Amino acid sequence: MIFNRAMLARAVLAAALCASAGGVAAQGKIKVGFMLPYTGTYAALGTAIENGFRLYVQEQGGKLGGRELEYFKVDDESEPSKAVDNINKLIKRDNVDVVVGTVHSGVVMAMAKVAKDTNTLLVVPNAGAEAVTGPMCAPNIFRSSFSNWQPGYAMGKVAGERGARKVATITWKYAAGDESVEGFKEGLKASGGEVVKDLTLPFPNVEFQALLTEIAATKPDAVYAFFAGGGAVKFVKDYAAAGLNKAIPLYGPGFLTDGTLEAQGAAAQGMLTTLHYADGLDVPKDKAFRADFNKAYKTTPDVYAVQGYDAAQMLGAGLAAVNGDVGRRGELVAAIEKARIDSPRGAFTLSKAHNPVQDIYLRKVVGTENRYEGVAVKALADPAKGCGM
Ligand code: BEZ
């Protein structure tokens, strides 16, 4: 057959249209790597994060930025020494486009270093390590949760305002506990109190007895504790079993009572904590989210589920701006940076360091709820010390 000019032009046009329309389809599914704890004291937190993430994607018809998602999973066991190998399984073996992880601050610091070195897109759905949105901040690293300083600072402020002058702290000895306590001290000092004793034990140890005896001997006005997951359940129960909850108020960042109240039962009643989520928020998005989450998983969502859901929302905002083309990294990052995330916690934006600027709520345990009591600190931004972005 002899091609004339018109036929040739039509063939060229058809080929071009095919290439551009097929561009996104030709890229196949977006590969998402979950690096989360699925075993150990933080196992329930990892599952809640994954469930929240998947729920948002399901609500979008299984696609973000017009592309379907394919999931890869690694159990990080909340073990920092395995973190580099684990994230490399996702990046090098599975070739993921984005890593979503993790819960533990020690693990996330190793992940952030690898993500930075390999320019892998990383969305952190919990771990509050300040370095990640501080000295290690980077265009390819985002957090959908909090910095350890944020709820700690708010609780310190509230404790001081409620008359606590001499306070004891207790935590696992690692970045999350240390930074949470530092934030608490700053807030407490600003409202007239001081910390008179710091107690620690190694993560994830739950032999609290000797330390509880020391608290009883110190007789502080209040105790501030950072624990989460299985460790939080045991600590709150042991504190009550020792009779301390009758004499010395136990405060904490909301991790101490979030996702744990069924197991803590009577021991947690009346406790005050601060967090960027609460039960009974007057937020329409939260009402819809809770109904959908309940339908999908037959359980009430906690803060970890919200952070997973919002990690997916953030990624979705970036992918929508580039029609699913992860290669357009600059535009993808810019879109997440300027997004207003319609979160169940209440809408939030991201700081320059890519950490949520958010209200921190005061909550009170009533039955199996961390009931909203009010806003402890409005639109709190992490100071992002050392971030050069
Ligand atoms: C952390 O390691 O950053 C962390 C773990 C559980 C709850 C909150 C923070």
Residues whose N, C-alpha, C, O or C-beta is under 5 A from the ligand:
A	BS01	BEZ	V103 H104 S105 A127 G128 A129 A176 A228 F255
